[in-house]
Amino acid sequence: MLRENKNLIVIAGPTAVGKTSLSLELARAYDAEIISADSRQIYKEMNIGTAKVTIDERNQIPHHFIDIKHIEEEYSAGQYETEVIAFLSEYYKNKSVAILVGGTGLYINAVLNGLDIFPNVPKIVLDGLENDLQSDGLQVLQKELEAKDPRFYAQADIQNHRRVIRALSIIRHTNKTFSSFQNKANPERSFKAIPIVLTLPREELYERINKRVDLMMHEGLLAEVKSLVNYTGVRALNTVGYKELLAYLENKMNLDTAVSKIKQHSRNYAKRQITWFNNRLNAQQFSPKAADQIVEYIEGEINS
């Protein structure tokens, strides 16, 4: 028998804001299991740089969608949506509360709202964009995207050339903005979502990010990246913390510069996450230090 009341607590927010510790606390309070919404924690080889929960923490609280793929395997938000919804349909036969936690907005949106349907783009359009990237560079494509779809540009990871090419391919093929195809999916869900976004003052968040990077280096991030040099060019390694240290190992910069770049790029990524969650996720915002208020809010939502 399916549980009558099915609730999905969603803990979202920028990197280093304190999502993991809160999710563990809530999981204990509600006898819940945790679903990771992190597009890099799915990879078995990427541990320190993705700030995965420890094995001990996973032994205490079951975690799902962590370490499910090898680094060379592709994995899409569409696959994630399908697999998480299938998992939850079984999960809610025995439990009434699950916790979805992470900073990958696309994954969270896929579970809550489904994915938008985009038209297929002819290969000639994609090949043209790849040629433009090689001949003109990413900055030219970024400027084209900003001019043709400023709404998407404002919330996109424009340093990710795949995302830029994907958006421009739709724009060039359809003569419509990429953002015009967004926010149209709205499938039926069998659970009640209770989304929460964690926030901190910008200066405090940035200090946390800097300290986290230092801790990652102390814990052996460089050694982890060295173990992955044979996978250079794999899409998953185009990730903050990995790409900078790979550049260091290729003698493109010194180690101090690489670490400084990791901190800078992590802060930039956090800023983009904040913008995305503010614009796309209709959620109550809390400080990670306000655990009592968060529980009170969740209780109200579950019992409403």
Backbone bond lengths (Angstrom), bond angles and torsions (degrees), N, CA, C in turn:
res aa  C-N    CA-C-N  psi(-1)  N-CA   C-N-CA  omega(-1)  CA-C   N-CA-C  phi
1 M - - - 1.468 - - 1.522 110.45 -
2 L 1.315 116.81 132.55 1.452 120.46 174.68 1.523 110.11 -70.83
3 R 1.330 115.84 141.42 1.457 119.55 174.02 1.532 109.16 -62.85
4 E 1.321 116.82 139.21 1.473 119.42 -178.07 1.519 111.34 -67.88
5 N 1.335 117.07 -43.95 1.464 121.03 -179.61 1.516 109.27 -101.24
6 K 1.318 115.60 116.55 1.461 120.38 -178.31 1.526 108.17 -122.99
7 N 1.314 116.08 120.71 1.462 121.54 -175.17 1.521 110.68 -124.70
8 L 1.317 115.26 136.66 1.461 121.53 175.31 1.525 107.95 -117.32
9 I 1.325 115.71 105.09 1.466 120.79 174.81 1.524 107.53 -79.26
10 V 1.312 116.91 125.74 1.473 122.01 -178.82 1.524 108.79 -111.28
11 I 1.321 115.97 120.21 1.462 121.35 177.90 1.523 107.65 -110.62
12 A 1.324 116.15 106.82 1.461 122.10 -177.81 1.527 109.53 -118.36
13 G 1.311 115.23 169.52 1.461 119.79 178.18 1.512 111.02 149.74
14 P 1.326 116.80 172.01 1.463 120.90 -177.09 1.519 112.68 -71.13
15 T 1.299 115.63 166.05 1.450 121.75 178.46 1.523 111.11 -57.94
16 A 1.335 115.71 139.78 1.475 123.96 174.88 1.518 114.66 72.30
17 V 1.328 118.52 10.43 1.465 120.20 -176.71 1.527 112.68 -79.52
18 G 1.340 117.22 -20.25 1.460 119.83 178.94 1.519 114.66 116.67
19 K 1.336 116.88 25.24 1.465 121.53 -177.16 1.534 111.90 -66.22
20 T 1.329 116.20 -42.28 1.461 119.67 -173.93 1.519 112.14 -63.89
21 S 1.323 117.17 -48.37 1.463 119.95 -177.45 1.523 110.94 -62.83
22 L 1.336 117.44 -39.62 1.460 120.06 178.28 1.524 110.50 -66.35
23 S 1.319 117.29 -41.85 1.465 119.50 -178.60 1.522 111.37 -62.94
24 L 1.322 117.39 -37.90 1.461 120.54 177.86 1.526 110.81 -65.51
25 E 1.327 116.04 -41.27 1.463 120.52 179.01 1.524 110.91 -63.33
26 L 1.327 116.41 -43.34 1.464 120.14 -179.58 1.529 111.17 -70.10
27 A 1.321 116.48 -36.41 1.466 119.56 179.41 1.533 110.69 -61.61
28 R 1.328 116.64 -40.20 1.469 119.97 177.47 1.528 110.57 -66.83
29 A 1.324 116.39 -40.26 1.457 120.22 -176.76 1.525 112.54 -67.95
30 Y 1.330 117.30 -33.01 1.465 120.99 -174.51 1.530 113.73 -111.23
31 D 1.337 116.59 11.02 1.465 120.21 -177.48 1.530 110.08 49.79
32 A 1.322 114.53 48.04 1.461 120.96 -174.24 1.527 110.64 -111.24
33 E 1.316 115.52 160.03 1.453 121.87 172.58 1.523 108.94 -106.57
34 I 1.323 115.19 159.77 1.471 121.08 -170.99 1.521 110.91 -111.64
35 I 1.324 115.12 135.03 1.463 122.93 175.34 1.524 107.38 -110.64
36 S 1.310 116.81 122.49 1.458 120.76 178.62 1.525 110.54 -77.20
37 A 1.328 115.48 133.91 1.468 121.61 173.87 1.523 107.53 -116.62
38 D 1.325 115.00 62.08 1.463 122.09 -178.42 1.522 108.01 -132.63
39 S 1.316 116.02 119.01 1.470 120.59 -172.68 1.519 113.77 -72.58
40 R 1.325 118.31 -5.39 1.465 120.61 177.34 1.525 112.40 -110.90
41 Q 1.330 117.27 -24.04 1.464 119.20 178.16 1.521 111.77 -70.27
42 I 1.316 117.54 -11.34 1.471 119.75 175.81 1.527 111.52 -67.58
43 Y 1.347 118.11 -19.64 1.466 121.03 -174.34 1.523 111.75 -90.72
44 K 1.318 115.32 129.26 1.463 122.02 -175.99 1.521 112.66 -63.65
45 E 1.319 117.38 -30.27 1.461 120.87 -173.58 1.525 113.87 -86.59
46 M 1.322 117.42 -11.50 1.462 121.07 -175.00 1.526 108.56 -107.59
47 N 1.315 117.25 104.17 1.461 121.57 -172.49 1.519 113.29 -118.60
48 I 1.326 116.26 -66.34 1.464 120.28 -175.37 1.524 110.99 -63.51
49 G 1.315 116.03 -46.51 1.462 120.23 -176.29 1.510 114.68 -70.25
50 T 1.330 117.81 -13.12 1.462 120.83 178.08 1.522 111.86 -104.09
51 A 1.334 116.76 1.92 1.476 122.45 177.91 1.525 111.73 55.31
52 K 1.333 115.58 45.96 1.458 119.26 178.39 1.523 111.42 -64.26
53 V 1.331 115.03 150.94 1.461 118.69 171.63 1.525 108.17 -63.71
54 T 1.324 115.80 151.92 1.459 120.49 -176.64 1.524 110.88 -72.52
55 I 1.321 115.19 162.73 1.460 120.41 176.25 1.520 109.91 -60.82
56 D 1.327 116.72 -38.91 1.462 120.61 178.79 1.528 110.87 -61.17
57 E 1.331 116.56 -43.14 1.470 120.18 178.74 1.522 110.96 -65.67
58 R 1.334 116.19 -36.92 1.467 119.70 178.31 1.526 111.58 -69.96
59 N 1.318 116.50 -29.37 1.459 119.67 176.24 1.530 111.17 -71.05
60 Q 1.334 116.21 -30.72 1.468 120.53 179.14 1.529 111.46 -77.86
61 I 1.324 115.94 -44.27 1.470 122.14 -178.07 1.529 108.24 -125.09
62 P 1.328 119.09 121.31 1.471 119.45 178.12 1.527 111.65 -59.85
63 H 1.324 114.95 130.77 1.460 121.97 176.42 1.530 108.75 -116.89
64 H 1.313 116.12 147.11 1.457 121.33 -178.09 1.525 110.31 -129.14
65 F 1.329 116.02 154.43 1.460 124.76 179.89 1.534 111.04 65.51
66 I 1.313 115.07 35.26 1.465 123.58 168.32 1.526 107.06 -120.90
67 D 1.334 116.63 137.46 1.476 121.68 178.21 1.525 112.29 58.75
68 I 1.311 117.02 44.26 1.466 119.35 -179.20 1.528 113.06 -103.20
69 K 1.333 117.27 -8.59 1.459 119.90 -177.50 1.521 110.33 -137.48
70 H 1.340 114.96 153.77 1.457 120.52 169.79 1.523 108.69 -85.13
71 I 1.305 115.41 156.06 1.463 121.05 -169.43 1.530 113.22 -61.55
72 E 1.324 117.89 -24.99 1.462 120.73 -179.38 1.527 112.58 -84.80
73 E 1.328 117.60 -9.22 1.453 120.69 -178.35 1.529 110.65 -83.62
74 E 1.315 115.74 139.19 1.459 121.06 175.00 1.522 109.01 -84.12
75 Y 1.315 115.69 148.14 1.464 120.45 179.14 1.515 107.49 -150.18
76 S 1.324 116.02 129.82 1.463 119.95 -173.48 1.520 111.33 -110.34
77 A 1.325 114.75 164.10 1.459 120.45 175.13 1.526 110.59 -63.38
78 G 1.329 116.85 -31.26 1.454 120.48 177.51 1.527 111.74 -65.20
79 Q 1.338 116.14 -43.20 1.468 119.66 175.46 1.526 110.41 -61.88
80 Y 1.323 115.09 -42.68 1.465 120.01 -179.35 1.522 110.48 -60.16
81 E 1.319 116.96 -47.75 1.467 120.20 179.39 1.522 111.02 -56.64
82 T 1.327 116.28 -50.79 1.463 121.05 -177.57 1.519 111.53 -58.70
83 E 1.334 116.04 -45.19 1.456 120.06 -175.06 1.530 112.41 -73.64
84 V 1.328 117.54 -37.32 1.465 119.80 178.87 1.532 110.44 -68.15
85 I 1.326 117.62 -43.19 1.466 120.14 179.80 1.528 109.99 -63.48
86 A 1.333 117.42 -39.48 1.464 120.41 176.88 1.525 111.00 -64.68
87 F 1.332 115.52 -41.58 1.468 119.75 177.95 1.528 110.80 -61.04
88 L 1.319 116.68 -45.86 1.462 120.38 -177.35 1.530 112.26 -64.87
89 S 1.319 117.41 -33.73 1.469 119.75 -179.97 1.517 110.79 -62.09
90 E 1.326 117.07 -33.58 1.466 120.78 175.49 1.522 111.18 -81.46
91 Y 1.302 115.92 -40.81 1.468 121.56 -176.69 1.523 111.85 -58.32
92 Y 1.337 116.61 -42.59 1.461 120.39 -175.36 1.534 113.39 -73.58
93 K 1.319 117.63 -1.61 1.460 119.90 172.64 1.528 110.83 -71.92
94 N 1.340 115.78 -22.88 1.458 120.13 -175.49 1.522 114.43 -120.74
95 K 1.319 116.82 -22.58 1.469 120.56 -177.55 1.521 109.91 -131.99
96 S 1.322 115.19 157.76 1.462 118.96 -176.38 1.526 113.42 -108.17
97 V 1.345 117.67 -12.98 1.466 120.81 -179.06 1.523 109.49 -130.79
98 A 1.309 116.40 130.44 1.469 123.30 170.66 1.524 107.73 -123.75
99 I 1.333 115.86 158.52 1.467 120.44 -178.93 1.529 108.97 -124.94
100 L 1.315 115.63 122.98 1.467 123.00 175.77 1.517 107.43 -103.82
101 V 1.324 117.89 121.02 1.460 119.76 -174.17 1.529 110.83 -135.82
102 G 1.326 115.71 134.95 1.457 119.16 177.27 1.516 112.51 163.58
103 G 1.323 114.30 179.66 1.449 120.15 -177.67 1.514 114.34 -116.91
104 T 1.348 117.45 4.86 1.458 120.16 178.62 1.522 108.76 -88.37
105 G 1.315 115.51 97.48 1.452 121.31 -174.39 1.514 113.34 -57.51
106 L 1.328 117.08 -37.77 1.464 120.56 -178.26 1.527 110.68 -63.20
107 Y 1.310 117.62 -38.89 1.465 121.50 178.08 1.529 110.79 -66.11
108 I 1.327 115.67 -46.05 1.467 119.65 -179.71 1.525 110.22 -62.40
109 N 1.315 116.90 -45.15 1.460 121.07 179.80 1.524 111.46 -62.89
110 A 1.336 116.83 -36.15 1.464 120.42 179.76 1.523 110.72 -63.20
111 V 1.334 116.35 -41.84 1.469 120.01 -179.52 1.527 110.90 -70.04
112 L 1.310 117.35 -41.04 1.462 120.39 -175.83 1.524 112.89 -79.42
113 N 1.325 116.90 -40.41 1.462 120.20 -168.99 1.524 114.96 -124.62
114 G 1.325 117.21 -2.55 1.454 119.33 -175.43 1.512 111.16 78.57
115 L 1.302 116.22 171.92 1.464 121.57 -178.74 1.516 111.01 -104.52
116 D 1.295 115.08 147.19 1.457 120.57 177.93 1.529 110.02 -74.65
117 I 1.317 115.42 153.60 1.462 121.40 -179.96 1.527 108.58 -99.45
118 F 1.326 115.16 122.76 1.461 121.25 -179.92 1.532 109.43 -110.54
119 P 1.315 117.21 148.98 1.469 119.42 178.95 1.523 111.60 -69.04
120 N 1.323 115.08 151.97 1.467 119.43 174.24 1.524 109.29 -70.24
121 V 1.317 114.90 139.21 1.464 120.72 -177.32 1.527 109.17 -106.54
122 P 1.325 117.98 129.71 1.466 120.30 178.46 1.531 111.80 -59.09
123 K 1.309 115.48 147.78 1.464 121.03 -178.19 1.522 111.68 -60.32
124 I 1.326 117.44 -32.68 1.459 120.11 -178.31 1.533 111.16 -62.75
125 V 1.348 117.10 -32.79 1.465 121.05 178.34 1.529 110.01 -70.34
126 L 1.329 115.94 -44.44 1.466 120.32 178.73 1.515 111.35 -64.54
127 D 1.332 116.71 -41.67 1.473 120.45 178.54 1.524 110.71 -62.68
128 G 1.325 116.30 -38.62 1.458 120.00 178.39 1.518 111.69 -62.73
129 L 1.312 116.68 -39.82 1.467 120.55 179.40 1.527 110.95 -69.89
130 E 1.320 116.71 -38.67 1.459 119.66 176.39 1.529 110.58 -62.15
131 N 1.325 116.63 -40.21 1.471 120.57 177.60 1.526 110.73 -65.45
132 D 1.340 116.80 -40.74 1.461 120.63 178.30 1.524 110.80 -63.61
133 L 1.328 116.10 -38.63 1.469 120.07 178.22 1.520 110.48 -61.91
134 Q 1.330 116.28 -44.43 1.466 120.01 -178.75 1.521 112.49 -68.92
135 S 1.333 116.41 -38.41 1.470 119.35 -174.80 1.526 113.21 -85.75
136 D 1.329 116.86 -37.80 1.468 120.66 -172.77 1.523 113.88 -106.38
137 G 1.343 116.57 -23.24 1.461 119.67 -179.44 1.524 112.59 94.84
138 L 1.310 114.94 162.76 1.465 121.10 -176.28 1.522 112.29 -64.97
139 Q 1.324 117.82 -34.51 1.456 120.15 -174.49 1.526 111.78 -61.93
140 V 1.318 117.03 -36.65 1.469 120.25 178.78 1.525 110.18 -65.09
141 L 1.332 116.50 -41.44 1.459 119.99 178.45 1.527 111.15 -67.77
142 Q 1.322 116.32 -36.54 1.467 119.70 176.50 1.526 110.82 -60.67
143 K 1.327 116.44 -43.17 1.467 120.36 179.90 1.530 111.25 -64.98
144 E 1.331 116.78 -38.17 1.465 119.97 176.78 1.524 110.67 -63.19
145 L 1.326 116.13 -43.00 1.465 120.29 179.00 1.523 110.91 -63.69
146 E 1.322 117.04 -42.21 1.465 120.54 179.36 1.518 111.34 -61.93
147 A 1.333 116.08 -39.45 1.466 120.12 -178.48 1.525 111.74 -71.99
148 K 1.329 117.07 -38.08 1.456 120.52 -173.01 1.530 114.08 -90.99
149 D 1.335 116.43 -23.77 1.465 119.39 -179.74 1.528 109.57 -149.68
150 P 1.342 116.88 72.09 1.471 119.82 -177.00 1.528 113.19 -61.78
151 R 1.318 116.74 -28.05 1.468 119.48 179.63 1.528 110.48 -65.13
152 F 1.314 117.40 -48.72 1.462 120.15 179.51 1.526 110.50 -68.83
153 Y 1.321 116.23 -39.12 1.464 121.19 -179.72 1.527 110.85 -56.56
154 A 1.323 117.34 -39.08 1.461 121.75 -175.66 1.523 112.83 -66.83
155 Q 1.339 117.28 -24.38 1.459 118.72 -176.13 1.534 112.66 -118.17
156 A 1.320 117.50 5.23 1.462 120.73 -177.94 1.520 111.98 -93.41
157 D 1.318 115.82 158.02 1.459 122.07 171.48 1.526 106.81 -83.68
158 I 1.327 115.50 88.38 1.468 119.34 -172.64 1.531 112.70 -74.43
159 Q 1.341 117.47 -8.27 1.464 119.04 174.79 1.525 111.04 -82.55
160 N 1.308 116.46 -13.22 1.466 121.47 177.24 1.531 108.01 -86.65
161 H 1.318 116.27 102.10 1.470 119.32 -172.91 1.530 111.86 -63.66
162 R 1.345 116.94 -27.11 1.466 119.26 177.83 1.523 110.94 -66.07
163 R 1.325 116.11 -40.82 1.462 119.51 178.90 1.532 110.89 -65.63
164 V 1.334 115.35 -40.56 1.470 119.55 -179.91 1.521 110.36 -64.52
165 I 1.334 116.19 -45.81 1.462 120.44 179.79 1.519 110.66 -63.91
166 R 1.325 117.13 -41.39 1.470 120.69 179.55 1.531 110.66 -59.22
167 A 1.329 116.49 -47.59 1.464 119.98 -178.96 1.522 111.41 -64.50
168 L 1.335 116.21 -44.91 1.471 119.52 -178.72 1.528 111.75 -67.13
169 S 1.331 117.30 -31.14 1.466 119.32 179.17 1.525 110.43 -63.94
170 I 1.338 116.80 -40.29 1.462 120.93 177.13 1.522 110.41 -66.61
171 I 1.334 115.78 -42.69 1.465 120.86 -178.53 1.526 110.94 -63.51
172 R 1.318 116.92 -47.66 1.470 120.31 -178.03 1.529 111.48 -66.96
173 H 1.330 115.83 -36.24 1.462 119.46 -176.01 1.527 112.14 -75.55
174 T 1.332 117.35 -36.04 1.470 120.50 -172.67 1.528 114.19 -106.41
175 N 1.338 115.93 -14.38 1.466 120.83 -172.26 1.528 111.71 59.76
176 K 1.324 115.67 25.61 1.468 122.26 173.70 1.521 108.10 -121.83
177 T 1.317 116.51 160.49 1.461 118.88 177.70 1.521 110.02 -71.82
178 F 1.311 115.38 151.26 1.465 121.11 175.16 1.530 109.70 -62.66
179 S 1.328 116.34 -39.94 1.462 120.87 -177.37 1.524 112.68 -65.90
180 S 1.326 117.92 -20.60 1.468 119.90 179.40 1.524 111.83 -69.66
181 F 1.325 116.62 -17.92 1.466 120.46 177.52 1.521 112.04 -92.14
182 Q 1.329 116.16 -6.64 1.455 120.11 -177.26 1.525 111.82 -86.91
183 N 1.331 114.19 161.83 1.469 122.44 172.65 1.525 113.61 63.64
184 K 1.330 117.19 31.07 1.462 119.64 178.79 1.524 112.27 -107.28
185 A 1.327 116.55 -20.94 1.462 119.63 179.82 1.524 110.01 -75.31
186 N 1.305 115.89 138.48 1.468 120.00 178.00 1.528 109.21 -156.73
187 P 1.335 116.77 67.22 1.464 119.22 -176.40 1.520 111.72 -74.96
188 E 1.322 115.36 160.25 1.458 121.08 174.41 1.526 108.73 -68.65
189 R 1.307 116.50 136.27 1.465 121.63 174.55 1.523 108.45 -121.61
190 S 1.324 115.65 144.03 1.463 120.29 -175.27 1.518 112.65 -88.38
191 F 1.332 116.82 1.17 1.458 120.80 -177.71 1.525 110.17 -123.35
192 K 1.326 115.24 162.02 1.459 121.05 173.37 1.524 108.31 -95.23
193 A 1.315 116.60 123.22 1.461 120.93 178.23 1.524 109.89 -87.34
194 I 1.331 115.08 135.99 1.467 121.22 176.60 1.534 106.71 -123.20
195 P 1.339 117.38 84.49 1.467 120.10 -174.84 1.527 113.07 -82.63
196 I 1.316 114.75 137.81 1.463 122.73 178.49 1.523 107.92 -133.21
197 V 1.316 116.25 134.61 1.469 121.33 174.44 1.522 108.49 -112.48
198 L 1.320 116.17 127.92 1.459 121.27 177.66 1.523 109.85 -88.50
199 T 1.326 116.30 135.64 1.466 120.95 -179.09 1.525 110.06 -134.60
200 L 1.315 114.55 153.25 1.460 122.83 174.35 1.527 108.35 -141.46
201 P 1.333 118.15 156.35 1.467 119.21 170.76 1.534 109.98 -53.90
202 R 1.313 115.45 142.05 1.463 120.87 -173.39 1.526 112.55 -53.23
203 E 1.334 117.76 -44.11 1.463 120.70 -177.28 1.529 111.35 -63.71
204 E 1.330 115.61 -40.37 1.468 119.82 -179.90 1.530 111.12 -67.92
205 L 1.329 115.76 -40.69 1.460 119.67 178.12 1.526 110.78 -62.58
206 Y 1.330 116.27 -45.43 1.459 119.59 -179.17 1.527 111.61 -63.73
207 E 1.325 117.15 -35.65 1.465 120.18 176.53 1.529 110.47 -64.59
208 R 1.325 116.19 -40.60 1.466 120.40 176.85 1.523 111.05 -61.63
209 I 1.330 115.53 -42.99 1.465 120.30 179.98 1.520 110.55 -61.02
210 N 1.326 117.06 -47.08 1.467 120.78 -179.49 1.520 111.25 -60.48
211 K 1.332 116.67 -42.75 1.466 120.54 179.57 1.522 111.08 -67.02
212 R 1.330 116.45 -37.09 1.461 119.14 178.96 1.521 110.69 -63.91
213 V 1.320 117.55 -41.68 1.466 120.28 179.21 1.525 110.12 -62.14
214 D 1.332 116.96 -43.70 1.462 119.98 177.54 1.524 110.86 -59.83
215 L 1.336 116.73 -41.04 1.462 120.81 179.24 1.526 111.00 -65.47
216 M 1.327 116.54 -41.30 1.465 120.16 178.30 1.534 111.51 -60.92
217 M 1.320 116.13 -41.15 1.464 119.59 178.05 1.526 109.72 -64.91
218 H 1.319 117.00 -41.14 1.472 121.38 178.63 1.529 110.84 -63.28
219 E 1.346 116.07 -35.52 1.463 119.92 -177.24 1.523 113.31 -80.87
220 G 1.343 117.53 -6.75 1.456 119.38 174.60 1.506 116.26 110.38
221 L 1.338 117.32 29.87 1.464 119.55 179.75 1.522 111.60 -60.83
222 L 1.325 116.89 -39.20 1.464 118.85 -179.28 1.525 110.95 -61.49
223 A 1.315 117.45 -42.88 1.465 120.83 178.03 1.529 110.88 -63.01
224 E 1.331 116.34 -38.55 1.467 119.77 178.04 1.524 110.22 -62.21
225 V 1.327 116.89 -44.39 1.458 120.24 -179.67 1.530 110.26 -66.43
226 K 1.331 117.68 -39.03 1.466 120.56 176.90 1.522 111.27 -58.04
227 S 1.331 115.93 -36.31 1.469 119.79 -179.46 1.518 112.54 -69.70
228 L 1.345 116.77 -10.54 1.467 121.16 -175.95 1.525 113.38 -111.31
229 V 1.328 116.78 8.68 1.470 118.93 -174.96 1.522 112.58 -62.32
230 N 1.313 117.89 -25.19 1.464 119.71 178.45 1.526 112.37 -72.12
231 Y 1.329 115.70 -9.88 1.459 120.18 -179.83 1.525 112.17 -105.21
232 T 1.324 117.38 12.45 1.463 121.01 179.42 1.534 109.58 -53.19
233 G 1.308 115.86 131.26 1.460 120.54 -177.17 1.516 112.94 103.28
234 V 1.342 116.70 -17.03 1.459 120.12 175.14 1.524 108.91 -67.99
235 R 1.316 116.74 138.11 1.467 120.99 -173.31 1.531 112.66 -58.29
236 A 1.330 116.99 -37.02 1.462 120.26 -176.79 1.525 112.35 -60.18
237 L 1.328 117.10 -27.81 1.466 120.28 -177.75 1.524 112.85 -83.00
238 N 1.327 116.46 -1.79 1.465 119.16 171.63 1.529 107.79 -82.14
239 T 1.323 114.51 60.09 1.460 123.42 -172.13 1.515 109.00 -132.44
240 V 1.318 116.49 140.61 1.462 120.76 179.02 1.524 109.73 -55.03
241 G 1.323 115.36 133.63 1.446 121.72 -178.75 1.507 112.38 100.47
242 Y 1.324 116.18 -33.59 1.455 121.68 179.69 1.531 110.72 -95.63
243 K 1.336 115.68 -47.30 1.468 118.19 -175.96 1.529 111.48 -66.54
244 E 1.333 117.77 -33.86 1.468 120.09 -179.80 1.530 111.23 -70.27
245 L 1.328 116.82 -41.06 1.469 119.67 179.89 1.526 111.02 -73.60
246 L 1.315 117.50 -30.21 1.463 119.51 172.56 1.533 110.06 -64.01
247 A 1.326 115.99 -39.51 1.471 119.49 176.83 1.526 110.50 -62.87
248 Y 1.326 116.69 -39.71 1.467 120.60 175.94 1.529 110.75 -61.34
249 L 1.320 117.03 -45.11 1.469 121.13 -178.91 1.529 111.62 -66.53
250 E 1.330 116.29 -22.07 1.470 121.16 176.66 1.526 111.67 -92.36
251 N 1.362 114.78 10.93 1.469 121.90 178.01 1.522 113.35 62.28
252 K 1.318 116.10 30.77 1.458 120.08 177.77 1.522 112.17 -89.89
253 M 1.331 116.72 -15.34 1.463 121.85 176.30 1.519 108.17 -161.63
254 N 1.338 117.08 163.30 1.456 119.02 177.63 1.533 109.85 -83.33
255 L 1.336 116.11 171.06 1.459 119.89 -173.23 1.525 112.12 -66.46
256 D 1.332 116.82 -41.62 1.472 118.90 179.62 1.530 111.29 -59.95
257 T 1.327 115.23 -41.35 1.467 119.38 178.39 1.513 110.64 -64.89
258 A 1.332 117.56 -41.08 1.461 121.54 179.94 1.522 110.85 -61.15
259 V 1.336 116.78 -44.96 1.467 120.63 179.71 1.521 110.43 -64.46
260 S 1.329 116.10 -41.47 1.460 120.43 177.58 1.529 110.77 -61.39
261 K 1.332 116.50 -39.67 1.469 121.13 178.43 1.530 110.78 -66.39
262 I 1.341 117.13 -38.27 1.464 119.66 178.05 1.529 109.83 -59.83
263 K 1.321 116.00 -44.98 1.468 119.96 179.76 1.530 110.61 -62.97
264 Q 1.317 116.02 -45.57 1.472 120.28 -179.04 1.526 110.86 -62.55
265 H 1.336 116.35 -47.89 1.462 120.20 -177.62 1.528 111.47 -68.42
266 S 1.324 117.24 -31.56 1.470 120.34 175.96 1.523 110.43 -66.70
267 R 1.332 116.13 -40.62 1.471 119.34 177.38 1.530 110.74 -64.99
268 N 1.337 115.85 -40.37 1.465 119.94 177.69 1.529 111.13 -62.25
269 Y 1.339 114.97 -42.19 1.464 120.28 179.69 1.523 110.44 -63.94
270 A 1.325 116.69 -42.39 1.471 120.52 178.43 1.525 110.79 -60.11
271 K 1.310 116.36 -40.16 1.470 120.20 179.15 1.528 110.73 -62.83
272 R 1.337 116.78 -41.09 1.466 120.21 178.16 1.534 110.84 -66.69
273 Q 1.332 116.07 -38.85 1.466 119.34 177.52 1.524 110.90 -61.13
274 I 1.321 116.40 -45.15 1.458 120.72 179.84 1.524 110.41 -58.94
275 T 1.321 116.71 -45.41 1.465 121.10 178.85 1.519 110.84 -60.56
276 W 1.336 116.11 -44.28 1.470 120.59 -178.25 1.520 110.33 -62.43
277 F 1.329 117.20 -50.16 1.471 119.89 -177.80 1.531 111.69 -65.04
278 N 1.313 116.85 -36.15 1.472 119.53 177.81 1.523 111.61 -65.35
279 N 1.332 115.87 -36.60 1.459 120.17 -175.14 1.522 114.16 -88.48
280 R 1.345 116.70 -28.29 1.455 119.17 -168.05 1.528 115.19 -116.37
281 L 1.329 117.83 -20.50 1.461 119.71 -175.91 1.522 109.71 -112.98
282 N 1.312 115.86 114.78 1.465 121.11 179.12 1.522 108.00 -80.14
283 A 1.328 116.55 92.14 1.457 120.75 -171.00 1.519 111.30 -139.53
284 Q 1.325 115.19 153.55 1.458 121.58 172.64 1.528 108.42 -75.30
285 Q 1.334 116.99 138.73 1.462 120.52 -178.49 1.524 110.61 -106.29
286 F 1.339 115.04 139.38 1.458 121.80 -179.57 1.522 109.87 -141.73
287 S 1.318 115.49 154.66 1.455 120.46 166.06 1.526 108.14 -73.89
288 P 1.331 118.42 143.33 1.468 119.57 176.71 1.525 112.51 -63.18
289 K 1.336 116.53 -14.78 1.466 120.54 179.57 1.530 112.35 -84.19
290 A 1.334 116.54 -7.81 1.477 120.91 -174.32 1.522 110.66 -97.43
291 A 1.333 116.78 53.40 1.465 120.74 -175.05 1.525 111.89 -59.75
292 D 1.317 117.49 -41.57 1.472 120.14 -178.68 1.522 111.16 -62.88
293 Q 1.321 116.64 -42.55 1.464 120.49 178.33 1.520 110.94 -65.22
294 I 1.319 116.10 -38.03 1.466 120.14 -179.92 1.520 110.24 -64.46
295 V 1.323 116.68 -45.98 1.464 120.19 179.01 1.526 110.91 -62.46
296 E 1.315 116.54 -41.38 1.468 120.42 178.47 1.526 110.66 -60.87
297 Y 1.326 116.14 -42.31 1.473 120.28 178.32 1.519 110.79 -64.22
298 I 1.339 117.28 -45.78 1.466 121.21 -179.90 1.522 110.66 -61.14
299 E 1.317 116.16 -44.12 1.464 120.11 178.58 1.528 111.38 -57.81
300 G 1.334 115.30 -43.24 1.453 119.45 178.27 1.515 112.77 -61.89
301 E 1.342 116.15 -39.62 1.456 120.70 -179.94 1.533 111.30 -70.50
302 I 1.312 116.89 -41.40 1.474 120.13 -179.48 1.526 110.60 -64.89
303 N 1.317 115.80 -37.31 1.475 119.74 -174.84 1.523 113.91 -91.67
304 S 1.325 116.40 -1.05 1.474 118.41 -178.04 1.523 112.08 -81.42
